[in-house]
Each structure stands twice: as structure tokens, then as C-alpha cells.
Amino acid sequence: MSDPLREYELMSTRRQLMGRGVLGLGTAALAGLLPGADLVAEDRKVSSDLDGGLHHAAKAKRVIYLFMSGGPSQIDLWDYKPKLKDLFNQQLPDEVRGGQRITGMTANQKDGLPLCPSRYKFTKQDNNQSGVWVSELLPHTAKVAKELCVIHSTFTEAINHDPAITYIQTGSQIPGRPSLGAWLSYGLGSMNEDLPHYVVMHARTNYAEQSLFNRLWGTGFMSSDHQGILMRSQGDPVLYLSNPAGVTSVDRRVQLDALAAINSRLHDEIQNPEILARIKQHEMAYRMQASVPELMDLSQESEKTFQLYGDDARTPGTFAACCLNARRLAERGVRNIQIFHRGWDAHGRLPAEHESQCKDVDQACAALILDLKQRGMLDETLVIWGGEFGRTAYCQGKLTHDNYGRDHHPRCFTTWMAGGGVKPGITYGRSDDYGYNIADADGNPMTPQPTKEHWTPGTMHIHDLNATILHLLGIDHERLTYRYQGRDYRLTDVHGHVIGDILV
């Protein structure tokens, strides 16, 4: 015969044990804790349709994040540096580098740090003082440049891929924090109870060097019902979504009702919040059995739509198909949609690799902007494009006019945003003539260079980027907190500044 008390002890987590122990500290400690909990709860009062937003009026209802994993070269795509052509193969001056950290891949290369201009032509869209320069590698995106806010002064401290991606996605270089999508789910909830709050897609690529870990769309220490759901391009769109052979929808409903009753009783006994999250996830999966197959079926899309996105959109798993699905998800009320496109880590054969990568994403990025706009959705949809860092102005490996590589460069790189309350057709910030340091309005390198601790006008630390994203969705990044281990955590840690200069 089992011992109920022993079974109860074994099912308790250390956190629950310590939590119960705190009760013994008395009413004084309890009184000190409750006001903080009330304040956090008050800050999380939301409206499911974002009427007025969480803390202020929201400009955007949703986010579509196009993440170029590996680090696209801003110098070859967005940040036009004509003066570099006269400096071909000359060494990066010591005063420009300024002792900044570089990776071990170029720190000791025998050719030093030879400057490497882009081989590609740039054109200025709109031909005015505030126009946007775009590389010939992105002809389709150039046509929608008037909708973009191109940020040339994004920067980060992380110089290697995994810490850098983890940092921009979660606000910390150390794994274990909630992702941006988890924060949005936690703060804003859902606009469609039949679909997840947060959907992730991995687009196919010819250069899939870096791995992507599920912590990048995970919940960290938050409840697991805020987790991003990975949509697949083959088989079931979501793993284990279909019923097993011989199990009908009625059977599944009966099973879930029974399981929910068991889990509810268990929660009443041990008060583990993850049990409630599990119940929510089971119910969501049941509703998704009807909603997801229709969502991923592109057969009802018009021929005009496929012409807009390109023939690749007909092939599941391509970046174009992911972008088309992103628009469909946005139409159906999914709050946060993220597409990861790997292969931008061009250390040795940048021209060949970036030409392939741009062919994958160029038309689809432009099509997504145009599609959202013609449907009246762009004004309330924030579209973001960028990677975890940029690439160096100097070459890695052997340098020729036709072939070169570039190393990681976190100090100054380019991202862009569109729609959702962002000013269109502008650039924000600038780099110096070498494309190496963030520069002031006159093009001179800022002295000292900006840091996350002290915001400087014209700059965009990744904490500033995330603070601005939250602001556009009606969230004050300093007030959206989650208490864990005695501390109120934020996506932006203890930093972040909303960049008002780019807001409508």
C-alpha cells in the first residue's frame, strides 16, 4: 500500500517547498510581499483587442519579425560607404578600431585587417536628403524603401552568434530568460483563442550553418503556455497535432476532459502553476486541430498573390511561403510571428552566399510589406528585419575585388522596421566613413562610443530596439515585469530607451 504523504513529498518541487517555508516567516514578511504582487498584477490588466493598449495607446497590434540569423553585411546591403573604394586593401587604422574587441578568426590573420569595399552598386530611393540607400542585391525591397525606417546605428556587446542571438531575443546573453514573443504573450494575451499567441517558422536556406535553439522562442522562467509554437513545413504543421489512428475528435474531447479533471485536482493539491499551463496547452492543441490545417493551406490564395510573393511561395518551407503564412497568421489574430532565415554568416565567400540569401528573401520581404498595405494592415503591423549583429568593414581571409569574407561586427549594424507606428522612408543614425563606428550627425565617430548604460541620440542599442517594439504595442518596458526569485525581471533588464525620433 502506498504512503500518501511520501507520494506528496516526491511530487513537490524545491520551489514549492521553499514557497511553503516562507509562510512560516509570519505576517510581517507576507505584508511586505503582497503589495509588490498587487502592483505587478495591476500592470498586467489588458484588453484583448488592445483598445488603448496596456499602458498607453498602442500603434501596432502585432509583430512580424524577419530574423536574418548569422549577421547580414550592412556594408553590402544598406550602409553605403563610397569612400571605402579608395581604401581597398589598406589596413583599418588603429584609431578607428580604438582597441575594440575582434574575434579570434581575424585577430591574428597574417594580412592584418585589410579594408574591403562592397562590390555592389547602391541607389538612393526617392532621391532626397532623407532617402534610403539600397544595394542592387535587394531590387524588390528597394521598391518599398519609402515604407521603411532604416536604422544604421544598431549595436550590441555580444560578438559571437549564440550569445548575440540569445541577447537580442531575450535581453540577456545568458540563456534562461523569456523571449520577446513570450513577453508579448504574457503582457498582451491573445486575439484568437484558436491559435497560439506566438508562432515561429524556420525558412529553408542553402547555408544553414548556425543552429537555432528553442530557448530563442521559449519562456525561460515564465509559465510554458507563453512558449512560441514552431510551425513545420512538412508533415503535421505542429508536432503531435493530429489524432492517432483510430481516435476520433469526440474521443479526444472525452480524453481531454478527463485529463483536465485529473490535472485540476492535482493542482488543488500541490499548487504547481505548470499544471494549469498544461491544461491550457491541451485545450489550445485541441482547438488548433481545426484552425491550423486551414491556416497552412495556401491553395485558396489567388494567382495574383503568388505573383506578388514569387514562385517560391508555392513551395512549403521557403522564406516566401513563410512570409505568406505570416500574413495569414496576422489576419487571424496571431500576436507575434517570427521567421528565422539562417545562413548569413559569410566569413569567406560573402558575394556568393549573400547573393543566394538575398534571392531567398528580397521579393518576399517586399511582398509582405505590399500585401499588408493593400489589405489595410500595415499601419497596425510592425515588421522588423535584422540579425544579431553586422559584419566588418575589413576582410576575413584572402581579399580580391570579386571575392571576400567579413567577420562579426557588433559595434554598428543595420536593421529596419516598417508599419506599426514607425516613420516611413527615413534613416536613423549613421556610421563613420569606414562603416565601423557609430557617428554623429556630421559623420564623425562618436567620442566616446555609446553604451547601453548611457543612451545617446542617434543610436539604437538592442535594449532600445526591444523597448521601442514594446512601446509601439502599448507597453511601457519598465512596467512590464515578472517576479522570479525575488526580483522583478524585464525584457530590457535595467536598460532600454524608447527611440521617439522614429515614431509617427
Helices and strands as residue ranges (DSSP letters): H 4-11, H 14-22, G 23-25, H 27-43, E 62-68, H 74-77, G 82-87, H 94-97, H 104-107, E 122-125, E 132-135, H 139-142, G 145-147, E 148-155, H 161-170, H 180-188, E 198-203, G 214-217, G 224-226, E 229-231, H 249-270, H 273-296, G 298-300, H 303-309, G 311-314, H 319-331, E 336-341, H 350-374, G 378-380, E 381-386, E 390-396, E 405-409, E 413-418, E 426-428, E 430-431, E 438-439, E 460-461, H 462-472, E 482-484, E 487-489, G 500-502
